[in-house]
Amino acid sequence: MPNPPRFIHLRIHTEHSLLEGAVPVKKLVAAAAAQGWPAVAVTDTNNMFAALEFSVTARDAGVQPILGCQISVDYDPAAPGEKVRPPAALVLLAQDEAGYMNLMKLNSCLYLDKAGQLPQVTLDELQQYSGGLIALSGGPEGPVGRMLQAGQGTKARALMQRLAAIWPDCFYVELQRHPGEGGLVTEAERATERGFVEMAYDMALPLVATNDVHFPKTDMFEAHDALLCIADGAYVDQQAPRRRLTPQHYLKSEAEMCALFADLPEALENTVEIARRCAYAAAKRKPILPRFADDEVDELRRQAREGLVARLAVIPHAVSVEEYEARLEFELGIIEQMGFPGYFLIVADFIKWAKSHGIPVGPGRGSGAGSLVAYALTITDLDPLRYSLLFERFLNPERVSMPDFDIDFCMDRREEVIAYVQGKYGRDKVGQIITFGALLSKAAVRDVGRVLQMSYGQVDRLSKLIPVEGVKPVSITKALADEPRLREAAKEEVVARLLDYGAQIEGLLRNASTHAAGVVIGDRPLDELVPLYQDPRSDMPATQFNMKWVEAAGLVKFDFLGLKTLTVIQNALDLLRERGVEVDIAMIPLDDKASYDLYAAAKTVAVFQVESSGMMDALRRMKPTCIEDIVALVALYRPGPMENIPVYCEVKNGLRELESIHPTIDHILKETQGIIVYQEQVMEIAQVMAGYSLGGADLLRRAMGKKIAEEMAKERPKFIEGAAKTHNVDAKKAGEVFDLLEKFANYGFNKSHAAAYAVVSYQTAWLKANHPVEFMAAVMNCDIHLTDKLASYAEEVRRGLGIGIVAPCVNASLATFGVRDGKVVYGLGALKNVGVEAMKMIVAARGARPFVNLFDFARRVDMKRIGKRPLEMLARAGAFDVLDQNRARVFEALDTLSAWSAALHEAKGSSQVSLFGEAGDDLPEPRLGSRDDWLPAERLAQEHQAIGFYLSGHPLDDYMGALKRRKVMTLADLSAAAERGPLVGKLAGTVAGRQDRKSARGNRFAFAQMSDPTGLYEITVFSDVLEASRDLLETGRNVVVTIEATLEGETLKLLARAVQPIDTVAAEAGPSGLRIHLDREEAVKSVASLLMRLAGEGGRSVGPVTICVPDAGTGREIDLALPRTWPVTPQIRGAIRAIQGVVLVEEV
């Protein structure tokens, strides 16, 4: 019989005390079990994040969990005008279920309705929720301890009495001893222990000993100290005061604690007494849902049957009506058997509400699309029989688990649906789900490096030496084993220290946030089921348990996902409706030739799921002709299955024979060209060949996918025996098929999900193929603040689709992108540093009356409210060209106009109306200065600054004639030539950006983004060329690059061999002449003046110049050939084009 315990730990911070505790729950429980402790407590700071996980894990290990919390208390509220005092902590432990419920209530009080305050509870709240709890006074840093340290003995005694009154017979005076060198305890402990003991004896209160555990072992002290510095933004070696613990704040043994408090045996005994009193353990619950109807079974049957009738009235039937009805009844039976009618009704209700309020909902996502009941209830919009989807993949009667519908909503209106759910079930019954971010190795290195005050550059280099596997960096320990450069760096003492600390703290939890989509709905206030947390960025509370443990607590998760593509589709439909075209996107034909031609040509920029270059390459090879091809491609385009894309394409296009696996199952694989692509196919093959039920086949698929060896050993003979019994398949062949299934089960994709997303992809392809202008305007609206994306979309609109773009204009544009006369109208809100809401003010002021001039604009738009920066961007972009074409003059006049506008609107606002008209009408129009407009190059540079790319022209426009004579190609010409084979040529471009890199061997190279008037492209520049031309490849420079071009698949690869200044190449083209077309005779003088001024400057290319002037009588042009030759460089052509009255400058 084991010896009775002499001490139990009652104050432990797990890693859920974020950036404070460093004891993982599993390690704590394992340590308790290993040392034979009968019980142990968890008291995380101001949270119960780990409560249920700890409770279940401890019980499973044979350890009694003591559920508690270190909770901050506003113990001495500041009087009005006084400085707010920081809260101090008590430790609360749950004795029973009532205590656990109250602990959850208090934890919720910490965060809810606190309006930005620090998490804390009041003494009144402690009184209200005191039942079933044991309280420890908090030690030296508790409320009473703080007062003792401040010399407020009388107030401390009064507070101790008040706290003891809140918990009669359940309040303990907490003592702590964390001795340092020489056995001396901390200053706070010395200052408070005597007072604590005296008060305890005077008031007949029991003492209790604790160790404030923050880390598992004493050798983690320094790494933990760094962790505290990360939390507090402090430095390890700083002299200024900061939070510090001692090496004694570790998980001590019973013997160590007994030796430490040998002089106060009752303080030790009381830890055991408290453990006996705290016998409650939180347990998992069965799913809890609000009741939707008095008889949910009948209600579900009614809605499903009526829904199926409505569906079958408007869709082509994939099978007979009887087969639909039989499938429906089968599914209803399973749903009822498993107890989930309420879940289906709740989901159907909020989806129907969303659809009835015009909120786009996706056709389905995940395995839920395999349910006919879901289709009948309009939860999904995919006929599962049309796509051969399996219900058992979603809800398996042989494996009880909650159904899980993932619902996609329009990104912009998802919150409205959640608000509806809150309104229907009660705001206190609906919440988000917390998630935790871990301190991964790269972040640990950066954080520790900062608190050790290492240079940013050194820490950045060290962090980058840690390899990434998949999407996560490897551990520091593995990085040291695998990366010799990191081992070499670790020879430096400070680096070794950084890596040592980092390795100890990596993996600990760093921060809390909320799940992107998960929402729970309870049948009672959530804080009666789980403690609640409030993310400062959200007005909706979140559960303190993460997704796994909130479900274990009985709450059911509903996923409300925001899908941008649905917003794009809806915006496109709205734009179509504006010109009288109504489209029901759910009813478009799935055999539209134009859509499949678009897929086959890989013109899929902005088409859902198939935008990447790899997808485009697969589309060209596949040449899709039906929706099943798109379903297959969505499933195949992933690591692993991707290797089967060539086989699929070759069989589909008759270049390869379809291979038979076995006659009994070939029909299952016919739609995927003989390849196992879907998880559902694995299930069907097991059913058809080996006689499995579909539920059993789903269990087989899961075992195969998870590589559960024990399960596989049982299933293999079962499969072989079933194949022999069902179809007389010999054991060898059955074994081969089993092996094939095992291989593909790991790679197979959920067909229901692939089909649902293929339908969304097809909807976007159909819109692009049939209504490209509205579609691309909608796409650009959804990325209206992402300049890089807008640049590529504009490229697709102009070059790919041959659609015009109307430049930003205060009289033509809306705040967002629109459509007019078959063109995309650029949205004012897409300009940089502008904002959609500010631009809506301009559009509202314009109404149905276009602005007449700048003064009219200033009268009707309160320019001060718009702001200086947005107005400047409008001027730079040419949005005021319709009012004044001189952009430079408009730009300079903005301050004057804004001041006048502000005065006008201030007068209107003051209601000071004169006898003769509106307030402010008597303010005279200010005089605007006159100045020359920006030259074309400057004009384009300013436009680029506002728009983010070149829209009205390109910096190379004036060079194109000379470049052509020097056989410099455009991107369009080069791309066409590269289709015939690799080539070397010259390409002009304006540098948009450059990223320098270093190869594994230490050689420098770069990627440079360029553009010419025909498109955007990227070049690779290796070290020798980079060294010679680094200055030429700065952003904004115009250059000519000698290029080695190759076509890899459909991707054009460009390697730079040499770089030259564009002016050098243009000068080598030799002289040319100009024809200058004017729309007014007065402009002749300005052109001549410019030419005369430049004629005296030597060293320029010269040529003949002809001025073409309109004849006022006939309207025909009269050619005036100027004597001699004149400067004709690209810059001069640009300067001439900027002159008022010049219509066109031709090179001849």
N, C-alpha and C positions, 0 to 999 in steps of 0.2 A: 504494500500500500504506500503511495507516494506521500512524502512529508507535506503537511499543510503549508500553504504559501505564507510568507512573512511580509511580502510587499507586492503591490500591483501598480503598474504604470497607469496614471490617470491623465497625463498631459503630453500628447504626442502630436506633432505636426507632420502629416504626410506630404507628399509632393503636391497635394491639392491645396495646401497653403502656398499659393503661387509665388515663386521666387523667394520663398521663405523656408518652407519645409523641404527636406530632401530624403524623406523615408517613403519609398514606394510601398503601396498597400500590400502587395504580394510578399515583398521582402519582410515587412513588419510581421505579417501573419506567420511566415515561415520561421522567423527568429523566435516568435512566441512559442510556436509548437516545438521547435528544437530544444528550447530551454525548459519546456514543461510548464510554462505559465498557464494557469487555468483561465485567465482573462486578461484583456488589455483594452485600453481606451484609445480612441482617435478624437482629437479636439482641434480640428483645423481652424485657422483664423477666419472668423466671420463667414464661414460657409459650412455646408454639409455635402459638398460635392461628392465625397467618397463614402457617404454613410451607408447606402445600400450595398455598394460593392464590398465594402469592408465587412458589413454584417454577414453577407452570404459567404464570402471567402473565409472568414474566421470560423463560422459555424461548420463549414465543410471540412475545416482542418481540426475540428474538435476544440476550438478556443472560443470562450464566451466573449462576444464583442460588447464593449461598453460604448454606446453612441453618445457623442458629446460635441461641444463646440466651444472655442474660445471666442467670446462675443464682446464687441466694443460697446461701452456704456457711456452715455452722456450723464455723468454722475454729479457734476457740479455746474449746471447751466449758467452761462454768463449773463449778467444783468444787461439791460439795454445800454449800449455805448461801450461796454467792456469788451476786451479782446476775447475771442472765442477760445476756450480751453480744449485741448485735444482729448478725445475719449480715452478711457482705460478699460482693461479687459477683465471679465470674469470667466470662469470655466463652468459650463452647465453640462450635466450628465443626465440622460434619460433613465428613470427607474422602471418605467412601464410604458404601455402604449399611449396613455394620456400624456406622459412626459415627452414622448417622441413627437406626438402631435403638436404640443406646445413649443418644442424645440424648432419644429418646422415653421410654426407661426412666427416665432421670434426671428428666425433666419430670413423669412420673407419681409418682416418689418425692417430689417437692415437696409433693404434696397428699394422697396416700393414706396413711391410718393415721397422721395427724399429730395427731389429738386436740386441735384448736384452736390448735396452734402456728402461728407464721408460716411461710410456705412456705420451706423450706430443705433442703439435702441435707448429709450428713456427708462427711467426707474418705474414710471407708471406702466409702461409696456411689460417690463419684467414682472410687475405685480399682477397684471392681467393674465399673463401666461405662465404663472409660476407652478401650477399643479403638475405633479409627477416628476419634478426635476430635483436634482441635487445640485447645489451651487458651491463652488470653491471661490474663496475671496479674491483670487487672482495673483497672490504673491506680491513681491515688491513693486511690480509695475501695475498692480490692480488699483482700483479706485481708492481703497483705504491706504495702500502702500504709497501711492502718489502723495496723499495728504500728509502722511508721516514724514516722507522725505522733504516736504515743503515746510515742516515744522508746525503743522496745523493739527496738533494732537487732539484738541477738543472736537474739531470738525470730523476728524478721523473716527473718533469713538462714536459720535452721533451717526455717522454713515454706517459703521459696522452694525450698530443696533438696528438701523432701518433695514439693512440687507438681511440680517438675521430674522427680522419680523416678516419679511417677504417669504422666507422659506423656513418656517418653524420646524425644528428637528431635522432639517435637511440642508443646513448651512455649515460649511466647514472653513476654518481659518487655515489658509494654505501657506506652507513654509517651503522655501527653496534654498538649496545650498549648492553652489557651483564653484568649488574652491579652485583657485589658481595655484601658481607657484608658492610653495611654503604653506599650502593648506588654507590660505585666506580666501574667504568668500567675497563676492562682489561688494562694492560700496553700497549699492541699493539694498542688498541682503543684510549687511551689517547695520544699516540705518533703520531697518524695519523689523527684524526678527524679535527683538526684545519687546517692542510695542505690541506685536501680534500675539506673543505668548501671554503677556499681561492681560490684554483685552480678552483673549480666549478664556483665561482662568476667571477673570472678573465677571464675564457674562455667561459663564458655563457653556462655552462653545467648544466643540471638538476641534483638535488640530489634525491636519493631514499633510503628509510629505509628498512632494512631487519633484520630478526632474523635468525641466521644460525641454523636451526632446525635439531637436530640429534635424539631426543627421544620424545615420546608423552607427558609425564608429568614430572614435576621436581623431583618427588620421584623416578624416574628411573636413576637419575644422577650417583649414585655409581655403579649400575650394568652396566651402559653404560661405565663408566670409566674402569671397568674390561674388557669390550668388546674391548676397544681401546688397552689395555695392551695385550690381546690375539693376536690382529692384529700385534702389534709391537714387540712382544717377550719381553715385559717389565714386571715389577712387580708393583702392586698397591702402595706399600709403599716404593718404591725405592727413594733414595735421588738424584740420577743422573737425569739430565733433561730428560723429556719424553713428549710426546704429552698429553696435558690436555685441557679439556673444562671446562665450568662452569655449575652450576645447572640451569643457565638461557637459555641454548640451547634447550629449549623445545618448544612445539607447543603452543605459547601464544595466548591469546584471542585478539580480535580487541581492546578492551578497554585497555588492558595492553600495547599494542604497541603504542596506541595513547597517553597514559600517558607518556610513555618513550620518545617519540619524540614530546612532546607538544610544545617545543621551535622551532621546524623546521616543521611546518605544510605542507610545500611544499614537503618534503621528504615522508610524508604519502600520500599526494594527488597523487604523481607520481606513487605510487604502484597501485592505482586504474586506473590511466591513462594507465599504461603499461598493465594491465589486459584487458582493452578495446581494446588496439591495438593487443593483442595476442588472436585473436578470432578463431584460427585454432585448430581443433581437428582431430587427426589421426583416421581413420575409418577402419573397416574390409574390405577386398577385396575378390572378387571371385577368384577361383583358376587361377593362371597364369602359363602357360607352354610354352616352346619354340615350335615353329611350326615345326612339323616333315616333313610334305609333303604339297604340294599345296592343294591337296584334301585328307585330312586325312581319311574321310569316305570311299572313294573308295580304298585307299591304305590298310586300315585295312581289308576291305572285300576281297580284292585280296589275301593278305597274309594269312588270316584265311582260306579261301576256299582252296587255294593251300596247306596250311599246313595240313588241315584235310585229303585231298586226300593222302598226303605223309604218314601221321600217319596210316590211314586205310589200306595202302598197306602192312604194316609190323606187325600189332598187331592183336590178336584174337578179333573179334567183340563181344562186350557185348550185342548189340542190332543190328537191321538192319541198313544198310547204310542210309536209308531214315530217321530213327529216329535220327541218328547222325546229318544229314544235317538240320533237322527241329530244333534240339536243337541249332545248330550253328547259324541259322538265327534268332531264338528267342533272343539269347544272343546279337548278333550284333545289333538287333533293340533296345534293352535296352541300350546298350553302346552308340549308336548314340543318342538316345533320351536324355540321361543324359549328353551328351557332352564330353565323355571320350575316343574317338578313339585315340587322340594324346598320352594320358597316356599309353595305351596298346602298341602303336608303339614304344615309347621311351624305355619302359621296355624290350620289345622283342628285340630291337636293341642291347642293351648292354649285354643281356643274350646270344644272338646269337654270338656276338663278343667274349664273354668269352669262349663259347663252341668251337668256331672255332680256338681259341688259346690254347686249351688244358687245360683250367681252369675249374676244377670240379664245377658244379652247382648242388644244391640240387633239388630233384624232386618236391619240393613245400614246403610251410609252411603257416599255417593259412588258412583262408577261401578261398584264391585265388585258391587253388587246386580244388575248385568246379566249375571252369569255363572251358568249352570246348574250348572257344576262346583262353584262355591262353594255353591250351594243344596243340591246333593247331599251335600256334605261338612259341611253345617250351619254353614258360615262365615256364611251369610246365611239369612234366613227368609222371603225373598220369591221366589215363583215368577216368574222373569223372563219366561216365556212368557205367564203370566196378565196381566202388565202391559206386554207388548210392549217389553221392555228389550233393548238391543243389547250383545252381548259385545264387539264391536269398539270401543265407546266406552270399555271398560275395558282391553282388551289388543288392540292393533292390530298384526297381523303385518307391516304395511307401515311401521311406525315403532317400532323396537326401543327399548323403555324398560321399566324395572322395573314390575311390577304394584304396586299400592299399596292394600291394604285398610285403611280406617280403621274401627276396631272400637270401638263404644260398650259400656262396661261400667258396671255399677252403681257410682255414685260412691263408695260406702262400702267396696267390696270390690275395686276395681281393683288395689290393691297386692298382693292375694293372688295374682292371676293373674301379675303380674310376678315375684313370689317363686317361683311354680311354674316359670316359664321360667328363672330363675336356678338353681333346683335341678336342672332337667333338663339344661341345657347347661353349667352351671358359673358361679359368681358372677364369675369373672374374664373370662368371655366375653360378659357382658351388661352394657350400660351405657345411661345416658341421653345426650341430645345437648345440647351447650351452645348457648345463644343469647346474643346481645349486644344490649344496649340502647344506643341512640344518644342523644347530647345534642341534643335538638331545640330549636328557637328559643326557645320559652317557658321551657323549663327552663334554657337557657343564660343568658337574661336574669335569671332568679331567682338562679342560682348566681353569676354574675358580680356582680350587685348585692349579694349577701351578702358576697363577699370584698372588695368596694370599700367595705363598711360603710355602704351607703345604707339609708335607712329602709325597713322592710317595706312600709309603705303605698305609698310611691313606686314601689318595684319591682313590687309587685302591680298597680298601675295600668298601668305600662308593659307588663307581661306580658299583661295583658288587652287591650291595644290591638293585639296581633298576631292577625290573623284566622286562622280555622281553615278549611281546605278538606278536606271529607270528614271524616277522623278525625285528620288531622295539621295542626299549625299551619304557615303559610307561612314561608318563610325571612325572616330579619331584613331582608335587602336588599329583598325583595318587599314586606314590610310597610311599610318606609320609603317605597317608591314608591307604595303604594296607600292609606296611612293618613295624612292630613294632620295629625292630632293627634299622631302619633308624630314626624313631622318637626318639628312645633312644639316638642315636648318635647326633641328632640335639639339644640336651640339652647343648652341648658344644658350646660356643659362636661362635668360628670360623667356626664350621660346619654349624650352623644356618645361618651365613653370606654367606657361600658358597652356600647353598641350596637356599637362598633368591635370590642371584644374578643369579644363574643358572636357577631358575624358570622364571626369567624375560627375560633372553636372549635366552632360548631354543626355537627352532623353527625358529629363524632368519637365514637368508642365510649366509653360511660360506665361500663358495668357488665356483668358476666357472670352469667347464671342458667341454668336448664335448661329445655329445651323441655317444654311442658305435657304432651305425650303421647308423643313419639318415644322409642323404645327400639331399640337395635341389638343384634344377636346375631351373634357371630363364630364361626368354626370353630377359633379358637385364642385365647389370651389377648389381650384387646383392645390392651394396650400393645405388642404386637408389630405392630400395624397402625396405631395412632394414639396420640398422647400422651393421657394422661387427666388429668382435673380433678375436684375434689371440691367440690360445692356444700355449704357448711356446714350447710344445712337438710336435706340428704338423706344417707342412708347408702349410696347407690348411686353409684359413680363416673360421670362424664360424659366424653364425648369432648371433646378440646380443639378439634376442628374443628366448625363449625356444620353445619346440615343439608345444605347444598349440598356442602360439601367433605368431609363424612364419607362421603357417598355416592360422591363422586369417589375416595375412598380405598378403596372396595370394600365398605364396610359397608352392609348393607341395613336400612332403617328400617321398624319396625313401630309403628303408632300404637295405643296403648292409651289410649283417651279415657274420661273419666268423664262420664256423662250423668245428671244429677239425676233426670230423668223416669223412668229405669229404676228408680231407687231408690224413687220414689213408687209406681210400679206394683207393685213387689215388696212394699213395706210394706202397700199396700192388699190384696194377695192374702193376706199373712200375717194381717191383721186379719180377713179373710173366713174364713180357715181356722180361726181361733179359735172361730168360731161354727158350724163344720161345713160351710162352703161351699167347695168346691174348684173353682177356675177355672184352666183352661189358657189363658192369655192369647193364645197363638199360634193357638189354634183357635176363638176366638170368631167368630160369624157376622159377615160384612162387610155384611150387609143389615139390621141392627137398626134398626127404625123409631124407637125412642126416642132412639137416638144421633143420627140425622139430624135429628130434631125439635129436639134440643138445639142442634145446629149452626145450624139455620135460625133458631132464636130467639136465637142469639148468647149463650146462657148458658154462655160458655166461659171464665169465670175459672178459671185453673189448668189449662186444657186445652192441651196442648203445641202450640206453633206458632201458636195462634189466640187469644192472650190480649189482644193490643193492641186499642185502640178502633177502629183502622183495619181490622184483621182482622174484628172483630165487625160493623162496618158492611158489609164485603164479604160476610160470611156471610148477613146479613139480605137483601141484594140477590140473592145467588146461590141461596139455599134449596137447599143440597146434598141430593142423593138417592142418591148412590153414592160409593164410594171414589175414583173417578176425578175427581170434583169437588174433593175435598180435595187430591189430588195436584196438580191444576191450580192451585189456590189457593196452595199452598206455593210453586209455581214462579212464579206471577204477582205475588205480593205483594212486589215489589222495585222500586226506581227504574227507570223505563224500561218494563218489561212491565206495570206497574201500570195504565198508561193503557188497557190492553185489558180490564181487569176489567169495566167497564160493558158492553162488547160481548159478552163471554162470558156475563154474566148475562142480558142481554136475549135473546140467541139461545137460551140454555138454557130460558128461561121463555116462549118463544113470542112475544116482543114485537118480534122482529126476524128477518128472513130470514137464513139461513146463506149467506154469499157463497162462490161457487165460484171457486177460483183457476185450476184446470184439471182436467178430468175424470180425468186419469190419477193425480192425487195427492189428490183430495178425500177419499178414504177414510182417508188418513193423518191428516187434520186433523179428522175427524168428532168424535172424542172431546173435542177442545178447541174445539168450536163454530166451526171454520173459521179459527182463529188459530194461527200458529206459536208454540208455547210452549216446546218442548223442543229441546235440541241434537240429540237422537236423530231428531226430525222433519226437521231440516235434512239429516241423513245419509240418511234414508229417501227424501226427495224427490230428492236427487241420485242415489240408487241407482235408484229407479223411473223417474224422468223422463229422466235423462241416462245411464243405464247404468253408473254408477260401481260399483266394488266397495264394500262397506261400509268396508273399510280405507281406500280412496281417498277415500271420502266423509268419513271422520273427518279426513283430512289437509286436505280442502277446508274443513271446519268450523273447524279450528284456524287456517288461514290467514285465513279471514273474521273470526273472532273477534279475532285479533291485528292485523287490518288490514295484512297484509303485502302491500304494493302489487305487488311483483315477482311474488309467487305468484299474486295475483289476476289479473294481466295474462295469465298462462299459463292459468289455470283458466277464465276467462270463455269464450274461443272453444271450449275443450274441452267445456264444459257445453252450449253452444249446438249444437255439432256432435253431441254425444251425444244431445240431446233430439230433434234432427231424425232421426237414424239410428234411435233406439229407438222413438219414437212419432210421427214426422213432425210434430213441433211446429215452427211457423215461428219464424224467428230473433227476430222482435220479441217474441213471447210468451215464448220461452225466456229472452231477455234480461231481461224484466220479472220472471220468476220468480227468475232469478239475483240481481237487485237486491234482491228481497224476502228471499231467503235471506241475502244479505250484511247486510241491516239486522237481521234477527232473530238471526243467528249471534252477534252481539255481545251480545244480550240473553238469548238462549235459556238455559234452565236445564237442568242435568243431570237427566233424568227419573228415573234410578235413585235418585239422592239424594232427589228430591222424593217418589217413591213410598215409599221406606223411612221417611222422616220423616212422611209422611201416615199410614202404618200405625201408627206410635207415637202420633200425634195421635188417631187413631181409637180406639186402645186406651184412652187416657185419657178420651176422650169416652164410650166405652161404660161404663167404670167409673163415671163421674160420673152418667150417665143411669140406670144399673141398680143401682149400689151407692154412692149419694152420701155416706153417712155414713162408710163406710170410706175412700172416696177422699179426702174432705176432711181426715179425720184424718191420712191418709198425707201429703197435701200439707203440712199444718201441721207434721208431724214433720220434713220435709226443710228447713223454714225456721224451725226451733224457736228459733233465736237472733236472728231478724230481726223485731223488734217491729212495724215498719211493715207488713211483709207479713202477719204474723199478724193485725193489725187488719183488713186488707182481706179476708183469708180468713174471719175471724170474721163480718164483715159479710155475706159471701156465704153462709155457713152459716145465719146467723139470718134475714136478710132475703131473700136470693136463693133459698134452698132450703127455708126454713121448718123448719130442723132445730135442736133445742135444744142448748145447750152446758152441760154440767155444770161448775160452777165448781171451781177448784182445791180439793182436799180431801185431807187426809192419810190418810183412810180409804177414799176412792173413787178417787183418781187414781193413775196410774203415773208414772214419771219422764218418759215421753213421752205424746203424745196417744193416747187409746184410744177404744173404742166400747162403749156399754152401753145396752141398751133403746132402740135407735134414736137415741141422742144421742152427740155427741162429748164425751168426758170430757177436760177440760183437763189437760194434762201439767204436773206440778210443775216440770219442768226448763225450761219455757217462760217462767217468771217471770224478771224481770231480775236479774242479778247472783247467780244461784243455781247453775247448772251441773247438767247431767244426771247426772253421776257421783255428786254429793252426794245428789241425790234418790233415786238407786237404793239408797243406803244406808238411807234411810227406808223405802222399799218393801220391801227385804229384811228389815228389822227387824219390819215389820208382818206379813209372811207372810200366813197365812190368818186371823189373829186381829186384828180391828180394834182400834185404840187405844180405851181406855175413857175416859180423861181425860188432862189434861196431865201428871199425875204418872206415869201408865202410859207415856206417850210418852217422858218423860225417863228412865224406867227402861230402856226397850228400845232407845232411840236414843241414841248417844253424841253429845249436842248440841254438845259442844266440837269434835268432828271435822266436824260440819256447818258450823259457823262462825256468828258473830253476824249478819253481813249476810244470808245466805240465810234464817236463821230469822226475821229481821225482815220480809223480803219475804213469807214464808209467812203471817205474821200480818197484814200489810197486805192481802194478797190474800184473806184470809178462809179460808185453808186449815185453820185450827184451829177454825172455827166449829162443827164437829161435836163438838168437845170443850168449847168455851166460846164463846158467841156474842158476848161482850163483847170486841171486837177491841182496844180501848184497854187493857183490863186484861191481856190476853195479851201485848201488845206490851211493856208495862212489866214484866211478870213474867219476860221471857226471860232476863235476866241472872241472876236468882235461880235459875230452873229450870236454866240451863246449868251454873251452879256446882254445884248439887246432882247433876245428871246426871254431871258430870265426876268428882265424888267417888265416886259409885256405881261408875262404870266403872273408875276407878282402883283401887278396892278389889277389884273382880272380877279385874282384871288382876294384882293382887299375890297372888291365890290365898289371901287371908286369910279362910277360911270359918269362921263361928262355929259353936258347938255346935247352934244352933237353925235354921240355914238358910243361904241363899246369902250370899256376901260382900256387904256393903253393905246388906243388908235391914234392919239395925237402925238405919240412918240415918233420922231422923225426916223426914217431909215438911215442906218449908219453908212458912211462912205467906205466902200471896200477898196483896198489898194489894187494896183495893177502890176502884174509881173509876167514874165515869160513862163510858159508851161514847162514842165519837166521834159527833157529830151526822152525819146523812146526807151533808151536803156534804163534811165532813171525811173521812168513811168512804169516799166515792167518790174523793176526791182521793188518799187513801192507796192505794186499790185501783189507781187509774190509775198511780201511781208504781211499783207492783210488776208490773202486767200490761202496762202500756203503752197501754191503752185501757179504756173503760168496759165492764164485763161484767155486773155484777149489777143495774145501774141506770144512770141518767144524771143529771147535775146539773140538767137542765131538767125532770125528772119532776114536781117539786112546782109548777112554773110552768104546766104544760100547760093546766089549766082556765082560768086567768086569760088566758093567751095566746089560747086559742080564742075567748074572749069579745071579744078585741080583733082578731079575724080575722087573727091571725098563723098562717101555714101551717106544716105540717111539710114536711120535704124530700120525703116520699112524695107528699103532696098537691100540692106545687109541681111535681114531675116529671110527675105525671099531667096537671095543668093545662097545662103547657108543650107537651104533645103536640098540644094544640088550637091553639097559636099563641103568639107572644111575649106576655109579660105583665109587669106590675109588681106585686109583692106584698111581704109582709113575712115574713121567715124568722128564727127564733131559732136561736142556736147557741152552743156553747162553743168558744172559740178554742183550737186545738191547736197552731198555729204560724203564723209569718208570715215571708215573705221579701221584703225591700225591693229594688227594682230602680231603674235609671235608664234612661230611653229614650234613643234616639240624639240627641234634641234636648235632653237634659239634664233632662227632667221626671221626677220621682220617682213611682213607683207600687209596688204591692205585690200579692202573692198571699197570701191567708190561708186556712189549712185550718181547717175548722169541723166540728162534729158536732151532731146533735140525736138524740132517741131513735129516729129512723127511719133514720139513716144518716150517712155522711161526705160532705162536699162542699168545694169550693174556690171562693172568690170573688176577683174582680179588683177592686182598689181604686185608682182614679186619684188624681192629686195633690191635688185640692181636697178630696175626701172623706178622704183619708189624713191631710192636714194637720189636719182638724177632729176626727178620731177616732183618732189614733195611740195615745193612752193606753188607749182602750177595746179596741183590737185586740191587747192583750198576751195571751200564753199564759195560759189558765186563766180569762179573763174570760167572763162570760155576757152576751150582747148580743142585740139585735134589729136586723136589717139590712133596710133597704128595698132590694129587689132588682129588677133588670131581668133577666128570664130569657128565654133563647132556646134552642131546640133546634137544634144544627148536626149533621145526621146523627142519631146517637144520643147525642151528647155534649151535656150540659146546661151552657150557658155562663151564669155568674152575675156580673153587674156591680153593684157596690155603689153606691147613690145616697145613702144616709145610714145612720148607725149610732147606736143609742140604748142606754143601760144597760137591762138586762132588768127591773130593779126599777121603773124609771120606767114602763115599759109595763104591768107587772103591776099597779101601783098605779092606773093609769088604768082598769083593768078594773072597778073598783068592788068592793064587798063581796060576799062569798059566805059560806056556812055550812059547817060540818064535821060529818060523822058519823064517830065514832071507835069502831071495833070492838075489843073486848078479849077475851082468852081466859081472863082471871082477874079476879076482883073486886078483888084487892089493887092492881091497877094504877090504879084510879079515883083513889086518893089522890095518886099520882105525877102523873097528868094534871092534876088539879085544882090541885096545888101549882105546876106549871109555868104554868098559865093565870093563877093569882093573881099570880105573880111578874111576869108580863109585862103584866098588865092596867093597871098604873100608868104604863106607858110610853106617852106620847101619840104622835100622828102616825102611827098604824098603821091599816090596813084592819081593820074589825071585822065580826062577823056571829054568827048563832046557832050554838051547839054542842050536839050530842046525843052522849051516851056510850052505847054499846050493850054491855051486860054479860050474860054467859051466866047463865041460871037453873040453879043446881045440880040442881034437881029435874027440870025438864022438858028441859033442854038448849037451850031456846029463848032468843033474845036479849030482854032487857028494855031499852027505851029510857029513858034518863034525860036529859030536856031541861033543860039548865042555864038558870037565870034570866039575864036581860040579854044583852048581846052581848059577844063576846070577840075578842081579836086573832086574825086568821086569815091572816096573810101566808104565802107559800110557805116562808120560813125556819122559821116556827113550825110549820107542818105537818110539816116535816122533823124538827124537834126532838121533836114528839109521836111520830112514827114510830120514833124511836130508843129510846123508853121500853120496858123489858121488859114484855111482856104485851100490847102494842099490836099487833094483827094487820093492821089496815087503816085508813087515813085517807082518807075520801071527801069530795070537794068537792061541795056541794049548793047 
